[in-house]
């Protein structure tokens, strides 16, 4: 086994995130094992992204028009450390690490 895989996961400090969006796992998001179906984690990130723009006080549609473009997800990767279950409360953290100056 890879040594990196055996290390315990340490979550980043909450202070490392500009936006924290709290949500509760709903019945429609879990499978027969009562854990969140994998695809929903990306939906949680997308929902938190909308909240990120709200917290910046920039409505998404108006912000994109002012910036003259749109945001696109070029790549999305999810690394699982534990399953979220029905009725769990999750804090989804977002931050911008880098802004480049080139397009896709």
C-alpha positions as CSV (number, residue, x, y, z in Angstrom):
1,X,0.0,0.0,0.0
2,X,1.2,3.5,-0.8
3,X,2.4,5.3,2.4
4,X,0.3,8.4,1.4
5,X,-2.8,6.2,1.5
6,X,-2.1,5.0,5.0
7,X,-1.9,8.5,6.5
8,X,-5.0,9.7,8.3
9,X,-6.8,12.5,6.5
10,X,-6.6,15.9,8.2
11,X,-9.2,18.4,7.1
12,X,-8.0,22.0,6.4
13,X,-8.8,24.5,9.0
14,X,-12.2,26.3,8.5
15,X,-10.3,29.6,8.4
16,X,-8.7,28.5,5.1
17,X,-12.0,28.9,3.3
18,X,-13.6,32.1,2.3
19,X,-17.0,30.4,2.0
20,X,-18.6,27.7,4.1
21,X,-22.0,26.6,3.0
22,X,-23.9,24.4,5.4
23,X,-26.4,21.8,4.0
24,X,-28.2,18.7,5.3
25,X,-28.2,15.4,3.4
26,X,-31.7,14.7,2.1
27,X,-33.5,11.4,1.5
28,X,-33.3,11.7,-2.3
29,X,-29.4,12.0,-2.1
30,X,-28.8,8.7,-0.4
31,X,-28.7,5.1,-1.8
32,X,-30.1,1.9,-0.3
33,X,-27.2,1.8,2.1
34,X,-28.3,5.3,3.4
35,X,-25.1,6.9,2.3
36,X,-24.8,9.8,-0.2
37,X,-24.6,8.6,-3.8
38,X,-21.2,9.7,-5.2
39,X,-22.5,12.1,-7.9
40,X,-24.2,14.2,-5.3
41,X,-20.9,15.4,-3.8
42,X,-20.3,17.4,-7.0
43,X,-23.8,18.8,-6.7
44,X,-22.9,20.0,-3.2
45,X,-19.9,21.8,-4.6
46,X,-22.0,23.4,-7.3
47,X,-24.5,24.6,-4.7
48,X,-21.8,26.0,-2.6
49,X,-20.3,27.8,-5.6
50,X,-23.6,29.8,-5.9
51,X,-23.4,30.6,-2.3
52,X,-19.8,31.7,-2.7
53,X,-20.9,34.3,-5.3
54,X,-23.7,35.5,-3.0
55,X,-21.2,36.0,-0.1
56,X,-19.0,38.0,-2.4
57,X,-22.2,40.2,-3.0
58,X,-21.9,39.5,-6.8
59,X,-25.0,37.9,-8.3
60,X,-23.7,35.2,-10.6
61,X,-25.5,36.2,-13.8
62,X,-24.6,39.9,-13.3
63,X,-21.1,39.1,-12.4
64,X,-20.5,36.9,-15.4
65,X,-22.0,39.6,-17.7
66,X,-19.7,42.3,-16.1
67,X,-16.7,40.0,-16.5
68,X,-17.6,39.3,-20.1
69,X,-17.6,35.5,-19.8
70,X,-18.7,32.4,-18.0
71,X,-17.1,29.9,-15.6
72,X,-16.5,26.4,-16.7
73,X,-15.4,23.3,-14.8
74,X,-12.5,21.8,-16.8
75,X,-11.9,19.0,-14.4
76,X,-13.6,17.8,-11.2
77,X,-12.0,15.3,-8.8
78,X,-13.5,14.0,-5.6
79,X,-11.4,12.3,-3.0
80,X,-13.5,10.3,-0.5
81,X,-12.5,10.1,3.2
82,X,-15.8,9.0,4.7
83,X,-19.4,8.6,3.6
84,X,-22.0,11.2,4.4
85,X,-25.3,9.7,5.6
86,X,-28.9,10.7,5.6
87,X,-29.6,13.8,7.7
88,X,-25.9,14.6,8.3
89,X,-25.1,18.3,8.3
90,X,-22.2,19.1,6.0
91,X,-20.1,22.3,5.7
92,X,-18.9,22.6,2.2
93,X,-15.8,24.9,2.0
94,X,-14.7,26.9,-1.1
95,X,-11.7,29.0,-1.8
96,X,-9.9,30.3,-4.8
97,X,-6.3,29.3,-4.9
98,X,-5.3,30.8,-8.2
99,X,-6.6,33.1,-10.9
100,X,-4.9,32.6,-14.3
101,X,-4.9,34.8,-17.4
102,X,-5.6,32.2,-20.1
103,X,-8.7,30.5,-21.3
104,X,-9.5,26.8,-21.9
